[in-house]
Amino acid sequence: MGKANNTGNNSKPQGKVSVFHVFLILLGANLMLLFAPDLGLLNSILFIPDFYTWPATVGGFAILVLGFSGFFKQA
């Protein structure tokens, strides 16, 4: 029967999660959920013209992609 690997015997280094990128992901997701045209939470309460909602949704998606691009780092 083989021995179990101890934490010191692992050859893979542990990865780190960037806190800044977590905040970018949350910010992008909130922008998309709040300002999505005809579906957003603010659009259900207030009337916000499409002139403001589409750029906010596209910007939220871009921030979301930027957040996921550097989310996980190898140590």
Backbone as JSON, one array per atom type, in Angstrom:
{
  "sequence": "MGKANNTGNNSKPQGKVSVFHVFLILLGANLMLLFAPDLGLLNSILFIPDFYTWPATVGGFAILVLGFSGFFKQA",
  "N": [[0.85, -1.17, 0.0], [0.62, 2.18, -0.89], [2.15, 5.22, 0.29], [0.52, 8.19, 1.46], [0.7, 11.37, -0.08], [2.42, 13.98, 1.46], [1.94, 17.47, 2.32], [4.31, 18.72, 1.77], [5.42, 17.24, -0.25], [4.21, 17.74, -2.66], [4.46, 18.51, -6.06], [3.37, 20.54, -7.53], [3.05, 24.02, -7.46], [1.02, 26.05, -5.3], [-1.72, 28.0, -6.45], [-2.56, 31.51, -6.62], [-5.21, 33.74, -5.9], [-6.17, 36.77, -7.26], [-7.14, 39.57, -5.51], [-7.86, 42.06, -6.47], [-8.73, 41.45, -9.07], [-10.96, 39.94, -8.45], [-12.64, 41.94, -7.44], [-12.94, 43.4, -9.82], [-14.4, 41.56, -11.34], [-16.77, 41.42, -9.85], [-17.64, 44.1, -10.08], [-18.02, 44.37, -12.87], [-20.03, 42.44, -13.29], [-22.1, 43.5, -11.73], [-22.6, 45.94, -13.07], [-23.58, 44.95, -15.48], [-25.89, 43.57, -14.61], [-27.43, 45.61, -13.46], [-27.82, 47.59, -15.47], [-28.7, 46.37, -17.84], [-30.36, 46.47, -20.95], [-33.86, 46.59, -21.0], [-33.99, 44.48, -19.21], [-32.55, 44.92, -16.91], [-32.1, 45.6, -13.38], [-32.33, 48.26, -12.51], [-33.68, 49.3, -14.68], [-36.16, 48.19, -14.39], [-37.25, 49.6, -12.33], [-36.78, 52.36, -12.77], [-36.99, 54.55, -15.64], [-34.55, 54.3, -17.9], [-32.82, 55.59, -20.56], [-31.87, 53.94, -23.66], [-29.54, 54.98, -24.56], [-27.82, 55.19, -22.42], [-27.84, 52.66, -21.28], [-26.83, 50.62, -23.03], [-24.0, 51.28, -23.47], [-23.16, 51.0, -20.78], [-23.67, 48.3, -20.29], [-22.0, 47.04, -22.19], [-19.55, 48.03, -21.3], [-19.51, 46.87, -18.74], [-19.35, 44.17, -19.45], [-16.82, 44.19, -20.66], [-15.19, 44.86, -18.47], [-15.68, 42.62, -16.92], [-14.51, 40.57, -18.5], [-11.87, 41.46, -18.43], [-11.37, 41.15, -15.7], [-11.53, 38.34, -15.4], [-9.36, 37.59, -16.91], [-6.95, 37.88, -15.48], [-7.39, 36.51, -13.14], [-6.51, 34.15, -11.79], [-3.39, 33.26, -10.55], [-0.23, 31.74, -10.91], [1.87, 30.64, -8.32]],
  "CA": [[0.0, 0.0, 0.0], [1.45, 3.37, -1.0], [1.99, 6.28, 1.29], [-0.16, 9.4, 1.0], [1.6, 12.51, -0.24], [2.34, 15.08, 2.41], [1.88, 18.76, 1.63], [5.66, 19.07, 1.34], [5.82, 16.41, -1.39], [3.52, 18.15, -3.88], [5.34, 19.17, -7.02], [2.7, 21.7, -8.09], [2.9, 25.15, -6.53], [-0.36, 26.51, -5.16], [-2.04, 29.24, -7.14], [-3.12, 32.6, -5.83], [-6.32, 34.48, -6.51], [-5.96, 38.2, -7.13], [-8.29, 40.23, -4.91], [-8.23, 43.14, -7.38], [-9.5, 40.89, -10.16], [-12.27, 39.57, -7.9], [-13.43, 43.17, -7.43], [-13.3, 43.72, -11.2], [-15.47, 40.65, -11.75], [-18.0, 41.87, -9.19], [-18.05, 45.37, -10.66], [-18.55, 44.12, -14.21], [-21.3, 41.72, -13.19], [-23.11, 44.43, -11.23], [-22.97, 46.86, -14.14], [-24.43, 44.25, -16.44], [-27.2, 43.26, -14.02], [-28.19, 46.82, -13.19], [-28.12, 48.43, -16.63], [-29.05, 45.62, -19.05], [-31.55, 47.04, -21.57], [-35.14, 45.9, -20.86], [-33.9, 43.39, -18.24], [-31.8, 45.33, -15.74], [-32.85, 45.91, -12.16], [-32.67, 49.68, -12.49], [-34.66, 49.56, -15.72], [-37.49, 47.77, -13.94], [-37.73, 50.61, -11.39], [-36.7, 53.67, -13.42], [-36.8, 54.53, -17.08], [-33.21, 54.75, -18.3], [-32.76, 55.45, -22.02], [-30.89, 53.01, -24.23], [-28.28, 55.72, -24.76], [-26.97, 54.94, -21.25], [-27.8, 51.26, -20.87], [-25.96, 49.8, -23.87], [-22.58, 51.45, -23.12], [-22.89, 50.45, -19.45], [-23.65, 46.85, -20.41], [-20.78, 46.67, -22.9], [-18.45, 48.31, -20.38], [-19.54, 45.84, -17.7], [-18.83, 42.94, -20.04], [-15.38, 44.36, -20.84], [-14.58, 44.78, -17.14], [-15.79, 41.21, -16.53], [-13.48, 39.83, -19.23], [-10.58, 41.9, -17.87], [-11.24, 40.54, -14.39], [-11.27, 36.91, -15.52], [-8.08, 37.33, -17.58], [-5.86, 37.77, -14.52], [-7.99, 36.06, -11.89], [-5.74, 33.1, -11.14], [-1.96, 33.37, -10.79], [0.61, 30.68, -10.38], [2.8, 31.17, -7.31]],
  "C": [[0.9, 1.23, 0.0], [1.15, 4.39, 0.08], [1.27, 7.47, 0.66], [0.86, 10.53, 0.92], [1.36, 13.53, 0.86], [2.28, 16.39, 1.64], [3.26, 19.19, 1.16], [6.11, 18.31, 0.11], [5.13, 16.8, -2.69], [4.47, 18.89, -4.8], [4.7, 20.41, -7.64], [2.65, 22.82, -7.07], [1.43, 25.57, -6.46], [-0.55, 27.83, -5.88], [-2.61, 30.26, -6.19], [-4.22, 33.28, -6.61], [-6.09, 35.96, -6.23], [-7.24, 38.86, -6.61], [-8.78, 41.36, -5.83], [-9.09, 42.61, -8.53], [-10.86, 40.37, -9.7], [-13.17, 40.8, -7.86], [-13.83, 43.6, -8.84], [-14.44, 42.83, -11.7], [-16.79, 41.08, -11.13], [-18.52, 43.17, -9.78], [-18.67, 45.18, -12.04], [-19.89, 43.42, -14.18], [-22.42, 42.63, -12.68], [-23.54, 45.44, -12.29], [-23.9, 46.19, -15.14], [-25.82, 43.96, -15.87], [-28.05, 44.5, -13.78], [-28.67, 47.52, -14.45], [-28.48, 47.67, -17.9], [-30.34, 46.18, -19.65], [-32.75, 46.09, -21.47], [-35.11, 44.76, -19.83], [-33.27, 43.81, -16.92], [-32.68, 45.7, -14.56], [-33.23, 47.38, -12.08], [-33.7, 50.03, -13.56], [-36.05, 49.1, -15.32], [-38.09, 48.8, -12.98], [-37.83, 51.98, -12.08], [-36.65, 53.5, -14.93], [-35.44, 55.12, -17.39], [-33.12, 54.54, -19.8], [-31.67, 54.49, -22.47], [-29.54, 53.67, -24.49], [-27.3, 55.47, -23.62], [-26.82, 53.44, -20.95], [-26.86, 50.41, -21.71], [-24.48, 50.03, -23.58], [-22.23, 50.89, -21.74], [-22.82, 48.93, -19.49], [-22.39, 46.37, -21.12], [-19.55, 46.92, -22.02], [-18.37, 47.29, -19.25], [-19.01, 44.52, -18.21], [-17.32, 43.02, -20.23], [-14.64, 44.26, -19.51], [-14.61, 43.33, -16.63], [-14.72, 40.36, -17.22], [-12.1, 40.19, -18.7], [-10.34, 41.28, -16.5], [-10.9, 39.06, -14.46], [-9.91, 36.63, -16.16], [-6.92, 37.2, -16.6], [-6.3, 37.27, -13.17], [-7.09, 35.1, -11.11], [-4.28, 33.2, -11.53], [-1.24, 32.16, -10.22], [1.64, 31.29, -9.44], [4.23, 30.9, -7.71]]
}
